[in-house]
Amino acid sequence: MRDREKDGREASPTLAIIDAQSVKCDAPQGERGYDAGKKVFGRKRHLVVDSGGRLLAVSVTPANVQDQDGGLALVKRLVRLYPWVETIVVDGGYKKRFIDAVQSGLRRAVEVVLRPEGAKGFVLLPKRWKVEQSIGALTGSRRLKTDYETFLHVSAGAMLFASIGRLLASITMD
């Protein structure tokens, strides 16, 4: 809340941006899966950030879980934690089933931001770039480049821990 106010924003976010990242998992045991789209055997991190890139919620699933399935469980938790969030921004990986469940079941607006047709390579997308920036910054933590944890909740905790360090650095900078 202090970091949001320092940026001249209301303390409570009304917009949340969600995305998922597949990472390789080198844990000798634990839940893993294969993400055929990214060609990664490991885990998928589902993140929700506010418009400033601050982590609001995270969950970790086997990589074979679809974005919309992992994202729906995460958005349900997000709404419990932050009932004032009104709009969820997603990419094209979150299909009709996800959008309908959020709009009708959770009574939240969903804004889908798609890549322009014919675009090649990296394209900076409005609003969505904040979640991509946050994923990149968190992955800068050596412990998060590859998932070494046996348990999914420990992996999610490592994401929260790295996010807290990033947030504290932002708050203490003057």
Residue pairs with C-beta under 8 A, 6 or more apart in sequence:
1 11
1 12
2 171
3 52
3 54
3 167
3 170
3 171
4 10
4 11
4 12
4 13
4 50
4 52
4 54
5 11
6 170
6 171
7 52
9 51
9 52
12 82
12 84
13 50
13 51
13 54
13 56
13 82
13 84
13 85
14 84
14 85
14 86
14 87
15 50
15 51
15 85
15 86
15 87
15 89
15 127
16 48
16 49
16 50
16 56
16 75
16 78
16 82
16 85
16 87
16 88
16 89
17 48
17 49
17 50
17 51
17 88
17 89
17 90
17 127
17 128
17 130
17 131
18 46
18 47
18 48
18 71
18 74
18 75
18 88
18 89
18 90
18 94
18 131
19 46
19 47
19 67
19 90
19 91
19 128
19 131
19 132
19 135
20 44
20 45
20 46
20 47
20 67
20 70
20 71
20 93
21 44
21 45
21 47
21 135
21 139
22 35
22 37
22 38
22 40
22 42
22 43
22 44
22 45
22 63
23 40
23 42
23 43
23 44
23 45
23 63
23 139
23 144
23 145
23 146
23 147
24 40
24 41
24 42
24 146
24 147
25 32
25 41
25 42
25 43
25 63
25 146
25 147
25 148
26 146
26 147
26 148
27 147
27 148
27 149
27 150
28 150
29 150
30 149
30 150
30 151
30 152
31 43
31 61
31 62
31 152
32 41
32 42
32 43
32 62
32 63
33 41
33 42
33 43
33 44
33 61
33 62
33 63
33 64
33 65
34 40
34 41
34 63
34 64
35 41
35 42
35 44
35 63
35 64
36 64
38 63
40 63
41 63
42 63
42 146
42 147
43 60
43 61
43 62
43 63
43 147
43 152
43 155
44 60
44 61
44 62
44 63
44 65
44 67
44 70
45 58
45 59
45 60
45 135
45 155
45 156
45 159
46 58
46 59
46 60
46 61
46 67
46 70
46 71
46 74
47 55
47 57
47 58
47 131
47 134
47 135
47 138
47 159
48 55
48 56
48 57
48 58
48 74
48 75
48 78
49 55
49 56
49 130
49 131
49 134
50 56
50 130
51 127
51 130
52 130
53 130
53 131
53 133
53 134
53 137
54 134
54 163
54 167
55 134
55 138
55 159
55 160
55 163
55 167
56 78
56 81
56 82
56 85
57 74
57 77
57 78
57 81
58 74
58 156
58 159
58 160
58 163
59 70
59 73
59 74
59 77
59 152
59 156
60 147
60 152
60 153
60 155
60 156
60 159
61 70
61 152
66 93
67 93
67 94
67 98
68 93
68 94
68 95
68 97
68 98
71 90
71 94
71 98
72 98
72 101
72 102
75 88
75 102
75 106
75 108
76 106
78 85
78 88
79 85
79 106
79 108
85 108
86 108
86 109
87 108
87 109
87 110
87 111
88 102
88 108
88 109
88 110
88 111
89 110
89 111
89 112
89 113
89 127
89 128
90 98
90 99
90 110
90 111
90 112
90 113
91 112
91 113
91 114
91 125
91 128
92 112
92 114
92 115
94 110
94 112
98 110
99 110
99 112
102 108
102 110
103 109
103 110
111 127
113 125
113 126
113 127
113 128
115 123
115 125
116 123
134 163
137 166
138 144
138 159
138 162
138 163
138 166
139 145
141 162
141 165
143 158
143 162
144 158
144 159
144 162
147 155
149 155
149 158
